[in-house]
Amino acid sequence: MTAGPEPGGIDELPRVIPIFPLPGVLLLPRGRLPLNIFEPRYLEMTQDAMASHKMIGMIQPADPRAKLDAPEVYPVGCIGRITSFSETPDNRFLITLTGVCRFAIARELEQDGLLYRRVRADYSRFAGDLPEPAPLTVDRGSLLPALRAYFDHQGLTADWDAIERASDEALVTCLAMACPFEPGEKQALLECPSETELVAMMQALFEMAAHSASGPKSRMQ
């Protein structure tokens, strides 16, 4: 599929966007998020997005334990463009969202017969997400030992050769999105004013978790 041209500025982004609330799921600008769409409301959302601007706003519920159909959500999310789409024989959609720009919710709109939720998005705080970023320089001599200790503590495995080969920006974006941080921690990473501050916060999270005496064990392939 053709994703279409990248927006040159926030004025080219849609003002009304669908939102997809998922706890513990983080999308960052230029990050890639695969999604398995199967609920009727989100199938409708994806079809409508494909027929228009091909964009969906990823956002987290404010309470990750909420079981409501329309839970309160955090005020900041990230809009992503559908850059990969396929339909399965059992009528699911497999899509990939590529992060474009963070947004703040100006207000939520009435659903007007739609199954999914929509908001009016305000991108003004995050205009810096759109231009090609300046090269990010990460102190890997400090970050990677903290990352190894974190993975050991969590029982995670990783392809360390791939980590070494990744660019600094790709590494930071991938780690922030993929590591099993708490939803509130992921939200704090999303709202960091700069990539430098994101790296500092993520390293602090690694170090705090590695020094913790308890925590869930999980595995990343």
C-alpha positions as CSV (number, residue, x, y, z in Angstrom):
1,M,0.0,0.0,0.0
2,T,1.1,3.6,-0.5
3,A,1.2,5.6,2.7
4,G,1.1,9.0,1.0
5,P,3.5,12.0,1.5
6,E,4.7,12.8,5.0
7,P,3.2,16.0,6.5
8,G,5.5,19.0,6.3
9,G,4.1,20.7,9.4
10,I,1.4,20.4,12.0
11,D,-1.0,22.4,9.7
12,E,-1.1,19.4,7.4
13,L,-2.2,17.0,10.2
14,P,-5.9,16.1,10.6
15,R,-7.6,18.1,13.4
16,V,-10.2,15.4,14.1
17,I,-8.8,12.0,14.7
18,P,-10.0,8.6,15.9
19,I,-8.4,7.4,19.2
20,F,-7.4,3.8,20.1
21,P,-7.0,3.6,23.9
22,L,-4.7,0.7,24.8
23,P,-3.0,0.4,28.3
24,G,0.7,-0.1,28.3
25,V,1.1,0.6,24.6
26,L,3.4,3.4,23.5
27,L,3.8,4.9,20.1
28,L,6.6,7.5,19.5
29,P,7.3,9.7,16.5
30,R,9.0,7.5,13.9
31,G,8.4,4.4,15.9
32,R,6.6,1.4,14.3
33,L,3.7,-0.3,16.1
34,P,2.2,-3.5,14.8
35,L,-1.5,-4.0,15.7
36,N,-4.0,-6.9,15.4
37,I,-7.4,-5.3,15.0
38,F,-10.4,-7.5,15.7
39,E,-13.0,-5.6,17.8
40,P,-15.9,-4.3,15.6
41,R,-15.4,-0.7,16.8
42,Y,-11.7,-0.7,15.8
43,L,-12.4,-2.5,12.6
44,E,-14.7,0.3,11.7
45,M,-12.2,2.9,12.9
46,T,-9.5,1.3,10.7
47,Q,-11.7,1.2,7.6
48,D,-12.7,4.8,8.1
49,A,-9.1,5.9,8.6
50,M,-8.0,3.9,5.4
51,A,-10.7,5.8,3.5
52,S,-9.5,9.2,4.6
53,H,-6.2,10.4,6.1
54,K,-4.9,6.9,7.2
55,M,-4.1,8.2,10.7
56,I,-5.0,6.9,14.1
57,G,-4.3,8.4,17.5
58,M,-2.8,5.9,20.0
59,I,-3.4,6.9,23.6
60,Q,-3.5,5.2,27.0
61,P,-6.4,4.9,29.5
62,A,-5.7,7.0,32.6
63,D,-6.5,3.9,34.7
64,P,-5.1,0.8,33.1
65,R,-7.4,-1.4,35.2
66,A,-10.6,0.4,33.9
67,K,-13.0,-2.0,32.3
68,L,-15.3,0.7,30.8
69,D,-16.1,0.9,27.1
70,A,-15.0,4.5,27.1
71,P,-12.4,4.9,29.9
72,E,-10.9,8.3,30.7
73,V,-7.7,8.7,28.8
74,Y,-4.4,10.5,29.3
75,P,-4.4,14.0,27.8
76,V,-1.5,13.3,25.4
77,G,-1.1,10.6,22.8
78,C,0.7,10.1,19.4
79,I,-0.9,10.0,16.0
80,G,0.4,7.3,13.7
81,R,0.0,6.7,9.9
82,I,-1.1,3.3,8.7
83,T,1.9,2.2,6.7
84,S,1.1,-1.5,6.4
85,F,-2.3,-3.1,6.1
86,S,-3.6,-6.6,5.4
87,E,-6.8,-8.5,6.1
88,T,-6.9,-12.1,7.4
89,P,-9.3,-14.8,6.4
90,D,-11.1,-14.5,9.7
91,N,-11.8,-10.8,9.1
92,R,-9.1,-9.2,11.3
93,F,-6.9,-6.4,10.1
94,L,-3.1,-6.5,10.6
95,I,-1.7,-3.0,10.5
96,T,1.5,-1.2,11.3
97,L,1.3,2.4,12.6
98,T,4.3,4.6,12.1
99,G,4.4,7.4,14.6
100,V,4.1,10.9,13.2
101,C,3.5,13.5,16.0
102,R,2.3,13.7,19.5
103,F,-0.9,15.5,20.3
104,A,-2.9,16.9,23.2
105,I,-6.7,16.3,23.4
106,A,-8.4,19.7,22.9
107,R,-11.8,18.0,23.4
108,E,-13.6,14.7,22.8
109,L,-16.3,14.7,20.2
110,E,-19.7,13.1,20.1
111,Q,-19.6,9.7,18.4
112,D,-22.6,10.5,16.1
113,G,-23.4,6.9,15.5
114,L,-19.8,5.7,15.2
115,L,-18.6,2.8,17.2
116,Y,-15.2,4.4,18.0
117,R,-14.2,7.6,19.8
118,R,-12.8,10.8,18.1
119,V,-11.1,13.8,19.5
120,R,-10.0,17.3,18.3
121,A,-6.3,17.2,18.4
122,D,-3.9,20.0,19.3
123,Y,-0.4,19.5,18.0
124,S,1.0,22.9,18.9
125,R,3.2,21.7,21.8
126,F,4.8,19.1,19.6
127,A,5.6,20.8,16.4
128,G,9.2,19.8,16.8
129,D,8.2,16.1,16.3
130,L,7.8,16.6,12.5
131,P,11.1,18.0,11.1
132,E,13.9,15.5,10.5
133,P,15.5,15.3,14.0
134,A,19.0,16.4,14.7
135,P,21.2,13.3,15.2
136,L,20.8,11.9,18.7
137,T,24.0,11.0,20.6
138,V,23.6,8.5,23.3
139,D,26.2,7.6,25.9
140,R,26.0,3.9,25.3
141,G,28.8,3.2,27.8
142,S,26.3,4.3,30.4
143,L,23.0,3.2,28.9
144,L,23.8,-0.3,27.8
145,P,25.1,-1.6,31.2
146,A,21.9,-0.2,32.8
147,L,19.9,-2.0,30.0
148,R,21.7,-5.3,30.6
149,A,21.0,-5.1,34.3
150,Y,17.4,-4.3,33.6
151,F,17.0,-7.2,31.2
152,D,18.6,-9.6,33.7
153,H,16.3,-8.4,36.5
154,Q,13.2,-8.8,34.3
155,G,14.2,-12.1,32.8
156,L,14.4,-10.7,29.3
157,T,16.5,-11.8,26.4
158,A,17.7,-9.6,23.5
159,D,19.7,-9.6,20.3
160,W,22.7,-7.7,21.5
161,D,24.3,-7.6,18.1
162,A,21.3,-5.9,16.7
163,I,21.3,-3.4,19.6
164,E,24.9,-2.6,18.9
165,R,24.2,-2.0,15.2
166,A,21.1,0.1,15.7
167,S,21.3,3.9,15.4
168,D,21.0,5.8,18.6
169,E,17.5,7.2,17.7
170,A,16.2,3.8,16.5
171,L,17.6,2.1,19.7
172,V,16.0,4.7,22.0
173,T,12.6,4.6,20.3
174,C,12.5,0.8,20.1
175,L,13.5,0.4,23.8
176,A,11.0,3.0,25.0
177,M,8.1,1.3,23.1
178,A,9.1,-2.3,23.7
179,C,10.3,-2.5,27.3
180,P,7.6,-3.6,29.8
181,F,7.5,-0.3,31.8
182,E,4.3,0.5,33.8
183,P,1.7,2.5,31.9
184,G,2.4,5.6,33.9
185,E,6.1,5.3,33.2
186,K,5.4,4.9,29.4
187,Q,3.2,8.0,29.6
188,A,6.0,10.0,31.2
189,L,8.4,8.8,28.4
190,L,5.8,9.9,25.8
191,E,5.5,13.4,27.3
192,C,9.3,14.1,27.7
193,P,10.0,17.5,26.1
194,S,13.1,16.2,24.2
195,E,14.8,12.9,23.2
196,T,17.7,13.8,25.5
197,E,15.3,13.9,28.5
198,L,13.6,10.7,27.2
199,V,17.0,8.9,27.3
200,A,17.8,10.2,30.8
201,M,14.4,9.1,32.1
202,M,14.6,5.7,30.5
203,Q,18.0,5.0,31.9
204,A,16.7,6.0,35.3
205,L,13.9,3.5,34.9
206,F,16.3,0.8,34.0
207,E,18.5,1.5,37.0
208,M,15.6,1.7,39.5
209,A,14.1,-1.6,38.2
210,A,17.4,-3.3,38.3
211,H,17.9,-2.3,41.9
212,S,14.4,-3.3,43.0
213,A,14.1,-6.4,45.1
214,S,10.9,-7.5,43.5
215,G,9.1,-7.3,40.1
216,P,7.3,-9.4,37.5
217,K,9.3,-11.7,35.3
218,S,8.7,-11.7,31.6
219,R,10.5,-12.6,28.4
220,M,11.1,-10.7,25.2
221,Q,12.0,-12.7,22.2
